[in-house]
Amino acid sequence: MDAPLLSVSRRTRQTAFSNRVKACGVKAYSVYNHMLLPTVFDSLEADYHHLKKQVQIWDVSCQRLIEICGPDSARLIQMLTPRDLTHMASGQCYYTPMVDETGGMLNDPVTLKRAEDRYWICVADSDLLFWVKGLAYGLRLEVDVNEPDVSPLAIQGPKADELVARIFGPSSRDIRFFRYAVLPFEGRDLVIARSGYSKQGGFEIYVDGSDLGEPIWDAFMAAGQDLDVRAGGPNLIERVEARFLSYGNDMTRENTPHECGLGKFCQTQTAIGCVGRDALLRVAVEGPVRQIRSLAIDGDALPPGTQLWQIYGNGKRVGQVSSAVWSPDFETNVAIGMVRMTHWDAGTRVEVETPDGMRSATVQETPFF
């Protein structure tokens, strides 16, 4: 039986790179922030092997930017996150769990400080813009909150350094992890950050202006021919191995940062002004009763995807798997799941209720490396 098709309308926006993505033979999309996110080109497994060995260009324009400008911008940005941003400097990127008044996760974006009164929030898949605008209006803050015409383009893989240096010059090699530099391309200054949604290393290029989308894509493709550059996208296998969480799949507003294993990004005591601070201070004292873990599920390859499979220990439900896929490198089904504290220790044996029946599995405290 053929899979159902996705009806794409104006509500599902294309990107500055969509024409090039189609020309490269995209085979699958996801919808992310009301935009098309390319996910498969050759095959899930072939794309995975290529990402680990070569270099890929990813259209991640769906990581929409929220720009906050104005005298109260620092106050507003701190209201959003329990991460203390007091000492954040221009040129830095911070991974910033963002929460509501209950301490529940609203998003897990990367925040860039562009100036003392200007920030960019590169968001995951949720309508965070409305929450930010609501806080700004409700508190009458002196800020402007908008979505600029900026399209992130990721260059990921072991050869990313070489490819980016061919376009932006050797100074790009000096950019440190989670730092950015402003470098020229065709007479326009672009933000180049050493970051990305893979464990293979690389950069995210913030393409300022949709008109620059196809020229910069073509430049990277031409410069990387001898590097076997290809179009790609966030790869499910590589993501689950690395335990890179997907907002809306592995975590939702029902989860706190501490449950998601993001406590190290929360300095709740000193993050004065965070709207969820009081709730998270209680969580920090009591500790979470469940937390994200990696799992290795026994048996043959299971159908890949993001789904909810129940986890059992001694016949009782102790959690749920949210993402799972077969890993060619580790020769097992790798998974991400939320597990109760009674069963989250490394090496604990549990059972997972899969579409193919009950499977034994082993809990891992660390990701697959």
N, C-alpha and C positions, 0 to 999 in steps of 0.2 A: 504493500500500500504506500503510495507516494505521500511524503510529508506535506502538510498544509502550507500554503504560501502566505507571505506577509504582505498585506496591502499597504503600500507606502504612499502617504499623502503629504500635503504641506505641513501637517502636524509632526511628521518625522523628517527632520531637516537633513538635507545633504550637507556636505562640507566643502571647504576650499580645495580639497584633494579628491573629491568623489570621482571626477572624470578619470583621473590617473589610476585610482584604485580599481575601477571597472576595467580599464585597459590592461591592468596587471592580472586579470582573471580571478577576481575575488569569488569565492564559492559560498561564503556564509557571512551573515551579519548578525549582530545583536543590536538591540535598541537601548541606548544609554543616554540619559539626559535629553530625550526626545530627538536624538540624532542617530545616524547609522554608524555603528562601530564594526569595521571589518575584523573577522575572527579566524577565517580559514582561507588559504590560497591554494596550496598544493593539496595537503591533507593535514589533519591535526598532528600526526606523528612526523611527517616529513618536515613540516614547518618547525616543529620542536627540535629536531636534529640540526636543521640549518641554523636556527637561532643560537644554538650552543656552540657552533663552529665558525659562523661567518658574521654577517651584519645584515640587519633588516631596517626598513623604513616603515614606521607605523603611523597611520592616520588616527591620532587620538584627539581630534578636535572636539570630541564629545566631552572631554575634560574641560567643560566651560569655565571661563574665568569670571569671578566676581571682583570688581575693582571698588575699593573703598578709598575715597579721597576726602581730605578736609581736616580741620583742626581737631575734631573728635575721633579721628580714624583709629588711633592707638587704643583709645578707651573702648570703642566698639569691637575691635578685633579681639581684645582680651575678654570681652563678655562672652565670646563664642566658644572659648576653649579653656580647659583646665591646665594647659601648658603655659608656663610663665614666659611671656614674651618681652619682659622688661629689658633684657640685655640683647635682644635680637638686633642685628645690624643690617644696614643696607648691603645687598649682595648675598644675603643668606636665605636659604629655604628651610622651613621647619615643617616636619610632619605634625599635623595638628588635629587630634581628635576633637570634634565639635559636638557639643551636647545641649540638650534642652534643660529646663528647670528641674527635671527629675534625675538628671545625670545620664539620661539615655542618649545613645549615639545618634546624631543627625547626619553625620558625614565624616569622612576621614581624609580631608584634602591636604595638599601641600600649600603652604602659605609663603609667599615671597614678599619681602620688604623692599619696596622700590625707593622709598624715601621716608622721612620722618612722618609725613602726613599722607602716605600713599602705600596701599597694600594690594597684592593680587592673591586671590584664593582660587586655586586650581581644583575644582570640586569633583568628588565621586558622584555616583548616580542618585541624586535626590535634589529636590527643588529648594536648595538652601538659600537661593536668592531671596525668596519671599520671607523667610525667617529673618534674614539680615535686614531687609528693608522694613519689616515690621518693628524690629527693635529700634532701628534708627528713627522711624517716624514716631513710635509710641513714646520715646524718651526725648524727642525733639533735639536729637544730636545734630551738630553742625558738620554733616558729611554728605557726600554724594555717593550713592550706591548704584552701580550699573554693570551691565555685561558688555565689555568691549569687544570689538571685532578682532580677537586674537585667537589663533588656531594652533594648539600645540601639535608638534610633529616630533615623534620619538625616533631616535637612531639607537638601536639596541644590538648587542652582540659583541663578541671579543674583538672585532675589527672596527668598532665604532670610533675609537680614538683616531685611527688613521683616516677614516672617511670624513669625519667632522673637520679634522685639520686641513684636509684638501680644499674644503669650502671656506672655512673661517680663519685659516692660518694656524701656525704652530702654537700661538698663545692659548688656543682652546685646550691643549693638553695640560695646561697648568691649572685649569679649573678644578677645585677640590670637590669632594663628594658633598652634595647638598649645599653647594655654592653656585653662584651664577656670575657670568660676565656679560657685558653688552658689546657685541661685535657687529661690524657692518656686513651687509649683503645687498648688492646692487643699490648702494646709496642710502640704505635704510638701516638703522640700528635695531638689532634684535637681541632679546634676552636668550642666552644659551646656558642652560642649567645641567650640571652633572647629576642626573636623576633618571628615574624611569621605572616602569612596572615590570621589571624582570630582574633576575639575579645575575644576569650576564654582563651588566655594566653598560653604560652609554649616556646619552644626553637627551634632553627635551628642548626643542627649539620652539620658542613662542613667536609664531609667525604673525606679525602685526599688520593686518590688512589682508582680506581674502584675495585681493588681486595678486598677491605675492605667492599664493599657494602652489600653483602649477610651475612657475619658474624655479622655485627652490626645490620642489620634488624632482624636476627634470635635471637640475644641477647635481643633486645627490646621486641620481641614477647614472648619469653620465660619468661622474667622478669615480663611481664604485664598481665599474664593470669588471675590472681585474680582481676585485675583492669578492665577486659573486654576490653582489648586493641584490636583495629581493624585497618586494613588498611583504609585509607581515602584519602581525597584530598580537595583542596579549594572548599568550598561549596557555590553554587550560592545564596542560600537563606540567609545564614549567612553573606555572603559578601555584599549583597545589603542592608540588614538591617543595617549593620555597616557602610555603605557607604565607603567601601574599593574600590578604583578606579582600573579599569583594563585598562592598557595602550593598545591602539588599539581599545578598545570598548568605554570607557567613556571619553577618551581624546586621542588626536592625535597631530601631529605637527602643526595643525591649531589652537591649544589652548595654551595660556600662563599659567604659574603656577598660576597666580592670578585668571584666569577664572576657574581653577580647584580647587579653594579654598585652594591653597597651599602657599599663600602669607606669612604665618608665617614661612615658611622654606626658605624664600628669604631675605637675608640681602644685597640687591643689592648695596647699597651705599658703603659698605665696602668690597664686594666680588670683589676686584680689579683683573682684568685679565679675568673674565668670558666673553666669546665671545658674549653673548647676553646681556651684561650689559647695553649698551646704549639704546637698544630697551626696556628693562624692566624698566629702569628709567623713560621713558616716560609713560609706562603703570601704574607704581606706582603713578605717579602724577595725571594722568587722571582718573584712576580707571577703572575696567572692566565694560563693558556694559552687560555682561552675566556671569553667574556663575553656578557651579554645585550645585544642590539641591536634597534633597530626596523628593519623592512624595508618597502619598497613593492614589491608584487608586480604585475607587468604583467598586462594583459588584462582580460577581463570579470569580473564579480563571481563570487567563489568561495563555496562553501558556508560559512557562518559557524560558528565554534565553536572549541573547544580540542582540538587534535589534534597528532600528531607527523608533520610533513612534512620529509623530508630535504633538506638544503641542499648543493649541490655547487659546487665551484670548480675549473675546469680538469679536470673529470671525476672529481675526488676528493671524498669526503664531508667537508664542513667545518663541519657543524652541523645544527641542526634547528629548524624553526618549531614553536612550542607553542600560539600563539593567532593567529587570522587572521579578518578580516572586511572586507567592503566599506565604505569610508568615503564617505558622500554629500558631505561637505564637501571632502574632498581628492581625490575622484573617482579613487580607486585602492584596491586591496586593501592594507590596512595589517596589519602582522604584528609579533609579538614572537618572537625566536628567540635561541638560544644559538649563537654563532659563534666559530670558532677565530681566534686572533690573526692568522693569515696573511691573513684576509679580513674583519676587523672594521672596517677604516678606512672612514670616510664616503665614499660614492660608489662603493665597490667593487661591481662587477657579479657576481652569482652566479645560480645556477639553483635553483629549488625544485620538488621532485617533488610535485605536487598530485594530487588525485583526477581532475582534468581533464587530466593530463599535465604535462610539464615546462614551467615558466614562468620567464622571466627576472625578476630582482628586483634592487633597489638597496639596499645597506646604508646605514642612517642612524645616526650616533652619538647624535643627540638624538631625543627623541620628536617626534611630529607636533603642531605648534601652529598 
